[in-house]
Amino acid sequence: MLQAMDQNAPAAGRHVVIVGGGFGGLACARELGNSDIEVTVIDRRNHNLFQPLLYQVATAALSPADISEPIRRTLGRYRNIRVLLGEVVGLDLPAKRILLDEGEPVPYDILVLATGSEYNYFGHEDWRAWAPGLKTIHEARLIRQRLLLAFEKAELSTDPEEKQALLTSVVIGGGPTGVEMAGAIAELGHFMISRDFRRLRPEHFRVILVEAGPRILSAFPEELADYARKELEKAGVEVLTNLPVESISKEVVVAGGRSIRTGSVIWGAGVKASPAASWLGIEGKSGGRIPVNPDLSVTGHPDVYSVGDTALGLAEDGKPLPALAQVAKQQGEYLGKALRLRLTQDRQPESFRFNDRGNTAVIGRNAAIFDFGKRRLKGRFAWFLWAIVHVYLLVNFEKRLLVSIQWIWRYATRQRGARIIDENAAAAVPASTERTET
């Protein structure tokens, strides 16, 4: 006997599959939630991750659970959304199917690619083992492990040169990630040496920020970049510009002909898009990103869309949109609303327009920069504004409350509560090659 049709069942021909559970993918899924559109979200990880604060996990200020949440929990209240844990390995475009590394292919009517980005080692993939980036929880934990172990080993050493080598951290790349990481390491190191270690001295400790270009924070106005450099140097960070990296090994970084002995290396020198362009059989542009039309559809593929770091969208001035969280989130929200209009009301919305809410970077305690275009902020007020914005962008109220409490406590005491070393983890284990969102 046939069952009666569910009044709330998704309509046939309205299956949207979103590959990637990052900022763009989740924003798109939420806008499609509680509709009669069938939605499937596929991600290689079971959690979403607030990457802008991942450096605080790496420097023991926050734990991974503070900035991440299971995707099923985030989307569980939407009964029309299904979540799959799997890694996409390709597309069968004629049959409109998504190919996974395990399991049956997933059919789609409309496909949204929100697969994010990964770090670009510019042809030196062997460097990844010794210089992890900041894209995944695994990498953040690995960096934290190496940083904290270096202090413990230095405490045991009786050789001053070995102490300094162990306590020398090299951060490669002078963009926001590199600047934030260098400032956070400096703050962590000076606190631990002054309070917790008896045989270490400030002169043993070094943080070196290496940038191949003429200045750090090249995407910011020179005035703000100069302020950031001065604040970093005030915090004890050595900023080296015009110094391209030539080689990286377990204990030595060679840059501009200089050999630097180090206990930990962090990579933040550039990103490239996921291989999603190759799935479509097209050549990615500007770091492998997929060129998209004003409605975020892929040229030649009317039922395929792309958002976030995967997509190469253009601003009103014709310049590529930056690979920022605010771009991905706005694109995801726009696309979710647009698909809802298209599928339920047969309406076409206006083209996507990016609302630039400013670019920011934090240097350290009471020091940050904000670029709003015509207006620029720096110093303590910018630092408070940075904190407010990042708390607001967290996935839910619980995370906002937890992070706020920990930041207030840390500001008052300078304590960092996530300084846990896994005694069974090998410090030299190569970093994961996971991409940003899938």
C-alpha positions in Angstrom: 0.0 0.0 0.0 1.4 3.4 -1.0 1.9 6.0 1.7 0.3 9.4 1.5 2.7 12.0 0.1 4.2 14.3 2.8 2.9 17.8 2.4 6.3 19.2 3.4 8.4 16.8 1.2 10.9 18.6 -1.1 9.7 19.0 -4.6 11.2 16.9 -7.4 13.9 18.6 -9.5 14.9 20.9 -6.6 18.0 19.2 -5.2 20.7 21.6 -4.3 24.1 20.1 -3.3 26.6 22.3 -1.5 30.2 21.1 -1.4 31.9 22.7 1.5 30.7 23.7 5.0 32.7 26.9 5.5 31.5 30.4 5.6 30.0 30.4 2.1 28.5 26.9 2.1 26.9 27.3 5.5 25.5 30.7 4.7 23.9 29.4 1.5 22.5 26.3 3.3 20.9 28.4 6.0 19.1 30.6 3.5 17.7 27.5 1.9 16.7 26.0 5.2 13.0 25.3 6.1 12.0 25.4 2.4 10.6 22.8 0.1 14.0 22.6 -1.6 16.0 19.4 -0.9 19.5 20.4 0.2 22.6 18.2 0.8 25.8 19.6 2.3 29.0 17.6 1.7 32.2 18.2 3.6 35.3 16.2 4.2 35.3 17.3 7.9 32.4 17.0 10.3 32.7 20.5 11.6 32.7 24.1 10.5 35.7 26.2 11.6 36.1 29.9 12.3 39.5 30.2 10.7 40.2 33.9 11.6 40.7 32.8 15.2 42.6 29.6 14.4 45.9 31.3 15.3 44.7 31.6 18.8 44.3 27.9 19.0 47.9 27.6 17.7 49.1 29.9 20.5 47.1 28.3 23.3 44.7 31.2 23.8 41.6 29.1 22.8 40.8 25.5 22.4 39.5 24.0 19.1 36.0 23.5 20.4 35.7 27.3 21.1 35.8 28.1 17.4 34.3 25.1 15.7 31.0 23.2 15.8 29.7 20.0 14.1 28.0 20.8 10.9 25.1 18.6 11.8 24.5 20.6 14.9 24.6 23.9 12.9 22.2 22.7 10.3 20.2 20.1 12.3 17.2 22.4 12.9 16.5 22.5 9.1 14.6 19.4 8.2 15.1 19.8 4.5 18.9 19.7 4.8 21.0 16.5 4.8 24.7 16.4 5.8 27.2 14.0 4.4 30.8 13.4 5.5 32.8 12.6 2.5 35.6 13.9 0.2 34.7 15.0 -3.3 37.1 13.6 -5.9 35.4 14.7 -9.1 32.2 15.4 -11.0 30.2 13.6 -13.6 28.8 16.7 -15.3 26.7 15.0 -18.0 25.0 12.8 -15.4 25.0 15.7 -12.9 26.5 13.5 -10.2 29.2 14.2 -7.5 31.9 11.5 -7.1 33.1 10.7 -3.6 36.2 8.9 -2.4 33.8 6.4 -0.7 30.2 5.7 -1.2 27.8 6.1 -4.1 27.8 9.2 -6.3 25.4 12.0 -5.2 23.0 13.3 -7.8 22.2 17.1 -8.0 20.0 19.5 -9.9 22.0 22.5 -8.8 25.6 22.4 -7.5 27.3 25.0 -5.3 31.1 24.7 -5.0 32.3 26.3 -1.7 35.5 24.3 -1.3 37.7 27.0 0.0 41.5 27.2 -0.3 44.7 25.7 0.8 48.2 27.1 1.4 50.4 27.5 -1.6 54.0 26.4 -1.1 54.9 27.5 -4.6 56.2 24.2 -5.8 57.9 23.2 -2.5 55.4 20.8 -1.1 58.2 19.2 1.0 58.2 22.4 3.1 54.7 21.6 4.4 56.1 19.0 6.8 58.2 21.5 8.7 56.2 24.7 8.1 52.4 24.0 8.6 49.9 26.7 7.8 46.8 27.7 9.6 43.8 26.1 7.7 42.8 23.2 9.9 42.5 22.2 13.6 45.2 19.6 13.0 47.7 22.2 11.8 46.9 24.6 14.7 47.4 21.8 17.2 50.7 20.8 15.5 52.0 24.3 15.7 51.0 24.6 19.4 52.6 21.3 20.1 55.9 22.4 18.5 55.9 25.8 20.2 55.2 24.4 23.7 57.7 21.5 23.3 60.4 23.9 22.2 60.1 25.7 25.5 60.2 22.5 27.5 63.3 21.3 25.6 65.0 24.7 26.0 64.4 24.5 29.8 66.3 21.2 29.8 69.2 22.4 27.7 72.4 23.8 29.2 73.7 25.2 25.8 72.8 28.9 25.3 73.0 28.5 21.5 70.7 25.5 21.6 68.3 27.4 23.9 68.1 30.3 21.5 67.6 28.0 18.5 64.8 26.2 20.2 63.1 29.4 21.2 63.4 31.0 17.8 60.1 30.9 15.9 60.0 31.8 12.2 56.8 33.0 10.7 56.8 33.1 6.9 54.5 35.6 5.2 53.7 39.2 6.1 50.0 39.1 5.5 47.3 39.3 8.2 47.8 35.7 9.2 51.6 36.0 9.6 51.3 39.3 11.5 48.7 38.0 13.9 50.7 34.8 14.4 54.0 36.6 15.1 52.3 38.9 17.6 50.6 36.1 19.4 53.8 34.0 19.7 55.7 37.0 21.1 53.0 37.6 23.7 52.9 33.9 24.6 56.6 33.5 24.8 57.3 36.6 26.9 54.6 35.6 29.4 55.8 32.0 29.8 59.5 33.0 30.2 58.7 35.7 32.8 56.3 33.5 34.8 56.7 29.8 34.3 60.2 28.9 33.3 63.2 29.3 35.7 66.1 28.7 33.3 65.0 30.7 30.4 65.8 34.4 29.8 64.2 36.9 27.4 67.4 37.1 25.4 66.9 33.4 24.5 63.6 34.1 22.8 63.2 35.3 19.2 60.2 35.7 16.9 61.2 36.4 13.3 58.6 37.5 10.6 59.9 36.9 7.1 58.3 38.6 4.1 59.6 38.3 0.5 58.0 41.7 -0.5 59.1 45.2 0.4 56.6 45.5 3.3 54.2 43.6 5.4 50.4 43.9 5.0 50.6 44.9 1.4 46.8 44.9 1.1 46.6 47.7 3.7 47.5 51.4 3.3 51.1 52.0 4.0 50.3 54.1 7.1 48.6 51.2 8.8 51.3 48.7 7.7 54.0 51.0 9.2 52.0 51.1 12.4 51.8 47.3 12.5 55.5 46.9 12.0 56.3 49.3 14.8 54.0 47.5 17.2 55.4 44.2 16.2 59.0 45.4 16.8 57.9 46.9 20.1 56.6 43.5 21.1 60.0 42.0 20.2 59.3 40.6 16.7 62.1 40.9 14.2 60.5 41.9 10.9 62.6 41.0 7.8 61.3 42.2 4.4 62.7 41.7 0.9 63.8 38.3 2.1 62.5 35.3 0.0 62.7 31.9 1.6 65.0 29.5 -0.2 64.7 26.3 1.9 63.1 24.9 5.0 64.2 21.9 7.0 63.4 20.6 10.5 65.7 23.0 12.3 66.9 25.6 9.7 65.2 28.2 7.5 67.3 29.7 4.7 66.1 33.1 3.5 68.0 35.6 1.4 71.2 33.7 2.0 70.7 33.8 5.8 70.5 30.6 7.8 68.2 30.8 10.8 68.2 28.0 13.3 64.6 27.5 14.6 62.5 25.4 16.9 59.2 26.0 15.0 58.2 27.4 11.6 54.8 28.7 10.6 53.7 29.2 7.0 51.4 32.0 6.0 52.9 33.1 2.6 50.0 32.6 0.2 47.0 30.5 -0.6 45.5 28.8 -3.7 42.0 27.6 -4.4 40.9 24.0 -4.0 41.1 21.8 -7.2 37.4 22.4 -7.9 38.2 24.1 -11.3 39.8 20.8 -12.5 36.5 19.0 -11.6 34.8 21.2 -14.1 37.5 20.8 -16.8 38.4 24.4 -16.8 41.5 26.4 -15.9 41.4 28.3 -12.7 42.4 31.9 -12.6 44.3 33.9 -10.0 45.4 31.1 -7.8 43.2 28.4 -9.3 39.9 30.2 -8.6 36.8 29.6 -10.7 35.6 32.6 -12.7 31.9 33.3 -12.0 29.2 35.5 -13.5 27.5 38.3 -11.6 24.9 35.8 -10.3 27.8 33.6 -9.1 27.1 30.9 -11.7 30.0 29.3 -13.6 30.2 30.3 -17.3 29.1 27.4 -19.4 27.6 25.6 -16.5 24.2 27.3 -15.7 23.4 24.9 -12.9 26.8 25.2 -11.2 27.6 28.0 -8.8 30.7 28.9 -6.8 31.3 31.1 -3.7 34.0 32.0 -1.3 37.7 31.4 -1.9 36.9 28.9 -4.7 35.2 31.6 -6.8 36.8 34.5 -8.7 34.1 37.2 -8.5 34.7 40.8 -9.5 33.9 43.9 -7.6 32.2 46.9 -9.2 35.6 48.3 -10.2 36.5 45.1 -12.0 39.1 44.0 -9.5 38.9 40.4 -8.1 37.1 40.2 -4.7 39.5 39.2 -1.9 39.5 35.8 -0.4 38.0 36.9 2.9 35.4 35.5 5.3 33.1 38.4 4.8 33.1 37.9 1.0 32.3 34.2 1.3 29.5 34.8 3.8 27.9 37.5 1.7 28.1 35.4 -1.4 26.6 32.4 0.4 23.7 34.5 1.8 23.0 36.0 -1.6 23.1 32.7 -3.5 20.9 31.0 -1.0 18.2 33.7 -1.4 18.7 33.7 -5.1 18.2 30.0 -5.5 15.2 30.1 -3.2 13.6 32.7 -5.5 14.6 30.8 -8.6 13.3 27.5 -7.5 10.2 28.5 -5.6 9.0 31.6 -7.4 10.8 31.4 -10.7 12.3 34.8 -10.1 15.8 36.1 -10.9 17.4 38.4 -8.3 19.8 41.3 -9.0 23.5 40.6 -9.4 25.6 40.0 -6.4 27.2 43.2 -4.9 29.8 43.0 -2.2 29.4 45.3 0.8 32.9 45.9 2.0 32.8 46.2 5.8 36.5 46.9 6.1 39.7 44.9 6.4 41.4 44.2 9.7 44.4 42.6 11.4 45.3 42.4 15.0 49.0 42.9 16.0 48.8 42.1 19.8 47.3 43.3 23.0 45.6 46.7 22.5 47.0 47.0 19.0 45.0 46.4 15.7 44.3 48.1 12.4 41.1 48.6 10.5 40.8 49.8 6.9 37.4 51.0 5.9 38.6 52.7 2.7 38.1 56.4 3.4 38.4 55.8 7.2 41.3 54.1 9.0 41.6 53.0 12.6 44.6 51.8 14.7 45.4 51.2 18.3 43.3 50.2 21.2 39.9 51.2 19.8 40.6 49.2 16.6 41.6 46.3 18.8 38.3 46.4 20.7 36.4 46.7 17.4 38.3 43.8 16.0 37.2 41.7 19.1 33.6 42.7 18.8 33.4 41.9 15.1 35.1 38.5 15.5 32.8 37.5 18.5 29.8 38.5 16.5 30.9 36.4 13.5 31.1 33.2 15.6 28.6 30.5 14.7 26.2 30.8 17.7 25.6 32.5 21.0 27.3 29.7 23.0 30.6 30.2 21.1 30.3 34.0 21.5 29.8 33.7 25.2 32.7 31.2 25.7 35.2 33.2 23.7 34.2 36.5 25.3 34.6 35.2 28.8 38.0 33.7 27.9 39.2 36.9 26.3 38.1 39.0 29.3 39.9 36.6 31.7 43.0 36.5 29.5 43.1 40.3 29.2 42.9 40.6 33.0 45.4 37.8 33.9 47.4 37.2 30.6 46.8 33.5 31.3 46.4 31.0 28.4 44.4 28.0 29.3 45.0 25.7 26.4 48.7 25.0 27.0 48.3 21.2 26.8 51.0 19.0 25.2 50.1 15.6 23.9 52.8 13.4 25.2 52.1 10.7 22.6 52.2 13.1 19.6 55.4 13.2 17.6 56.5 16.8 17.0 57.8 16.0 13.6 54.6 14.5 12.1 54.0 16.2 8.8 51.1 18.6 8.7 47.8 17.7 7.1 47.1 18.7 3.6 43.4 19.3 4.2 41.8 22.3 2.4 40.0 25.0 4.0 36.4 23.9 3.8 36.1 20.4 2.3 
